[in-house]
Amino acid sequence: MTRTHERAEDTCPLVYQYRLPLSTSTVNHLADLLRRHLKAIRSRWRALPPGRIAVIVLAVLRHDQRLADLADGNNVSESTVRRWRDEVIELLAAQAPRLDRALKKIAKRGGEVVLIDGTLIRTQRRTGRADRRNYSGKHRSHGLHFLALTDERGRLIWISAARPGSTHDNTAARHDHILAHLRAAGLGALADLGFRGLDNDIRDPVVVTGFAATRTHKLTPGQKAANRVLTIGRAPVEHGFAHLKNWRILTKLRTDPARATHLLRALLVLTNLEVNR
């Protein structure tokens, strides 16, 4: 059998269209950001204009489109799309707020509390001892752990660095000195039972958690009522995570885990552009 690369009569390469459920302002923001970057580094030429590059990168992040598919559909190489993706992620991550500035901004607005929680983004399982730390016994899956802070309405204000999936919420919070930053800003935080023991100041606690029952101690009606009130107050933080995980690239992370922190902070910026538009 003889192989040929010639197309059959009346045929053409198949290219499918996809809908990008994002606002025009988000696409324009990203295109303008890329234009300023190209001007700063004096890059006069790219295979595609900044607007097209912005749409391609947003498709990768929002729909988890395969790089090879997007490359073929736009007549560029897969390595070019990968380079565009990494470049845009770095630019967006640089706009993510620092923890101290984010908390001071909430305090200036008259806010009194923030909501804190931790979650896991699943990753591909890799062989070897180095990947054992990424296994989360709680979720029974390999992944990366990160913390997020939201305001009382559930709007994301800060995301921590990505850490191995076995990391405990308290360990991550202590590493980021969240307690000290909250006290400096004069704010409190509502948290779940995973943060019990983080704040041992009985007289003036900053991090408020619920009551936990044990085998020898059952919760009183008052403690159960307090837990229900706290659960209602913490509910918006789940909305913040839901908005963040609408970016399907986080469904199962296939990129290098070392780049996960920049990716998360880039998605924080994009999420806020969409939610606060």
N, C-alpha and C positions, 0 to 999 in steps of 0.2 A: 504494500500500500504506500502510495506517495503522498507525503504531507505537503500541504500548500497553505500559505498565509493569505491567499487571495480570497476576497469576499464573494459570496454567491451573488447572482444578479438581483438587483432591487433590494439589497439589504444595506444596513448601516450599523455602526456601533450602537448598542443599547445603553441608554442613559436614563435613569429614572429621576424623577423630581421628588423633593421632600419639602414638607412645610416646617418652617422654623417658628415656633410659637413664642416669639420674643418681640418686644416693642421696638419700633424704629429708633427711639432714643437710645436704647442699649447698643444697637448696631452702629449708630452714628458716634456714640461715645467711644466705642472701641476703635472705629476707623480714625477718628480724630487723634486718639492716643497713639495709634500706630504712625500716623502722618508726622506728629511731633517728634516721635522717636527717630523716624527715618531722616528727618531734617537735622536732628541733633547729631546723628552719626554720619551725616552727609552721604547717605545712600540714595543715589539718584535713580536706581532702577530695580524693579522687582518683576517677576514673571506676570503678576496680576496686580491690579490697583488695590490700595488699602481697603476699600469697601468690600471687594470680593474676598480678600484675605480674612477680613473680620467675619464674614458670613461662613466661610469654610471652618474657621476655628470654633465659632459658636455651634456649628453643626456637630463637630467632634465632641464638644463639652456637653451639649444638651441632649443629643441623641446617641452619643457614644458611637458615632459613625466610624467605620474602619478607615484608616488612613489610605490604604491602597485604593479603596472604592472612590474616595473623594479625589485622589490624585488622578485616577483614570478619567473621571468625569470632568476634570478641569485641565487636562492635558499638561500636567506637571508630574514630577516624580514623587514617590512616597516620602523620600527623605526631605524633600522641600516642604511638604505639608507638615511633617514632624518638626522641622525647624521653625516653621511659622507658629505652630502650636506652642512650642516651648518658649518662643520669643514673646508671644502675647501673654502667656501665663506669668512670665517674669514681670512684664509691665504692669499687669493688673495686681499681682501680689504686692508690688511696691506701694500701691495705693491703700492697702489694708491698714486699718488703724492699729496703733499700739495699745496695749492694755491700759496703761495709765491715762493716756489721752482719751480713750473711749469712756472710761469711768468718769473722768472730769467733765466730759461733755454731757453725760447723763445728769451729773450733779448740778451743772449750770442750768439745765432745763427744769430743775425742780424735782427730779426723780429721787426716790428714797431707797428703792430696792432694785436689784437685778435678779435674773433667773439664771442658774447655772446647772449644767448637766453634761454628762459624757456619753459618747456613743461610739460605735464601731463601724468602720467601712471595710467591707470584705475585700480580700486580695486573693490572688492566685496562690495556691499552696506550692511552696518550693521545698526541695529536698535539702537535707543536711541539718546539723544542729543549730545553725544560725537562724533558721526559720521557726524553731520551737518557741521562741519568745513571742512570736506573732500569733500564737494560738490562744484564743480566749476561751477559757473554760465556761464562762457565763453564757456566751453565745454559741459555744461548740463549733467554732469556725476560726479560720485564719483571717487576720485583718490587722488594721491599724486603729489605735484609740486616739481620740482627741476630745478636748473640752470646748464648750461654746457658751458664751454669755449672750443673753438677750435682755431687752428692756421688758417692762411690764406687759407690753402688747405682743411680745414674741418676735420683735424685730432684731435680727442678729447684729451684735455690736463688736464681737471679738471672737476669734478662733485661735486655739492653742496650736502648738506644733504637733505633728503626727508622731505618735509613739507606738511601740510594739503592742499588739492586742492584749497581752497579759497584764498591761499596766492598770493599776487600780486608780479609781477617780481621785482618791485622796493623795496618792503619790504624784499624780500629774498636777494637782492643784498646789501642792507644796513646792514642786519644782518651779512653777511659774509665780510663786509668791503671791497668790491671789488674795490671801487673807490680809497681807500687808497693804496691797494696793486698794482693797476695799476700805480699810481703816483710813488710809491717807485721803481717799475721796469722800469719806463720810457716808458711805453707802452700806446697805445690808444686802444679803443674798438669800434667796429661797432655794433649797436643794433637797434632793431625795435622800433616802437612807444610806446610799453609797458614800455620802460625805460625812457620815457620823464620825465624830472624833477629830474632824479637821479643826474645829474651833472649840477649845476647852474652856473658854472664858465664860463662867457661869453668870457673872454679874452683868456683863455687857457683851453678849454674843453678837457676832456679825453674820455668821452663816447659820441660818435656821433650818433644822431638819425635823422630821417627824419622830414619833415614838415607835420603838420596835418591841414587839412581844417576844418573850423567851419561854422556855419550857416551864420555868418556875414562876414567871410573872406574866399575867394576862393584862391587857390594856383596860384601863377604866373607861367608862362612857365619856368622860371629859377628854381623855387622850385620843379616843377614836374620833370624837368631834373635831379636835384640833388637827388630826391627820387629814380629815376630809376637807377642812378649810385650806390646809396647806396644799393639798392635791389640786384643788380648784385654782389656787393662786399660781401654781406651777404649770398649769395646762398650756399656757401660751408658748412655753419653751419647746414643746413638741411641734407646734406649728412652725417655729423657726427651723427646726431640723427637717421638717417636711418640705419647706421651700428649698432648703439647701440640697436635699436629696432628689429634687426634681431634675437636677443635672445628672443624667443617666450614666455619665462616666464614673460616678461613684457607686453604681450598682455592684460592680466587681472590678476593682482597680487592676488594670493590666499594665500601667506605666511603672516605672522604677519607683519603689517605695521611698527612696531618698528624695524624690521630687514631690512627694505627697503634701508636704507642708505648704509649698508655694501654690500647688493646685488648690488646696482648700481655701487659702486666703484669696486667691483669684476668684473662686466661686462665691466667696463672701461678698466681694465687691459687686459681682454681677447680680447676685441675689438681691442686694440692696437697691441696685439700679432698677430692677424689675418690680420689687415690692413697693418702693417709695416713689415711683414715677407719678 
